[in-house]
Amino acid sequence: MALTDANGAIVEAYSYSPFGELTVHIDSEGSEVHQLRARPGEVWLELTEEIDLEVLEQAFADESASLTNTATTETIPVTLERPVAT
């Protein structure tokens, strides 16, 4: 379930676990990159808020999201992994 503004943009969403636990998703600021690590062939991003990995994976799978090299306009392949718990 989601709450939208007058333009139809989602401003707050609700989801429930199989056991009925409610999660409220609010995106008033949007995610920001907190830390970026570049390694040969890899870029690791630490974001300022939790991202739903399954939704992100689906977005890359159906090409509604992509990563593009702006110098060449070439699409860069993306592999997503859950963060390391600290």
Number of C-alpha atoms within 10 A of each C-alpha: 10 13 12 12 9 6 6 8 10 16 13 15 14 12 13 11 8 7 6 8 8 11 11 12 14 14 12 9 8 9 13 11 10 10 10 11 9 9 8 5 5 10 10 13 14 14 14 13 13 10 11 9 13 9 10 13 16 12 13 16 12 9 10 9 12 13 13 12 9 8 6 7 9 10 11 10 9 13 8 11 9 8 11 5 4 3
